[in-house]
């Protein structure tokens, strides 16, 4: 289990909110890649 920030809780203008969603997306992608390397 790995905890990620909840982008739905982001506060700010449209640009700031989209930035948070992108950061979380990228963190999830990096985590999945690491899982693949570690366990596949």
HUVENCOR-V36958 format. One record per residue. N is the residue number from 0. RES is the residue in three letters. OMEGA is omega as a letter, one per 30 degrees, with the letter a starting at -180 (NA if undefined). Layout:
n:N res:RES omega:OMEGA
n:N res:RES omega:OMEGA
This chain:
n:0 res:UNK omega:l
n:1 res:UNK omega:a
n:2 res:UNK omega:l
n:3 res:UNK omega:l
n:4 res:UNK omega:l
n:5 res:UNK omega:a
n:6 res:UNK omega:l
n:7 res:UNK omega:l
n:8 res:UNK omega:a
n:9 res:UNK omega:a
n:10 res:UNK omega:l
n:11 res:UNK omega:l
n:12 res:UNK omega:a
n:13 res:UNK omega:a
n:14 res:UNK omega:a
n:15 res:UNK omega:a
n:16 res:UNK omega:l
n:17 res:UNK omega:l
n:18 res:UNK omega:l
n:19 res:UNK omega:l
n:20 res:UNK omega:a
n:21 res:UNK omega:l
n:22 res:UNK omega:l
n:23 res:UNK omega:l
n:24 res:UNK omega:a
n:25 res:UNK omega:l
n:26 res:UNK omega:l
n:27 res:UNK omega:l
n:28 res:UNK omega:l
n:29 res:UNK omega:l
n:30 res:UNK omega:l
n:31 res:UNK omega:l
n:32 res:UNK omega:l
n:33 res:UNK omega:l
n:34 res:UNK omega:l
n:35 res:UNK omega:a
n:36 res:UNK omega:a
n:37 res:UNK omega:a
n:38 res:UNK omega:a
n:39 res:UNK omega:NA
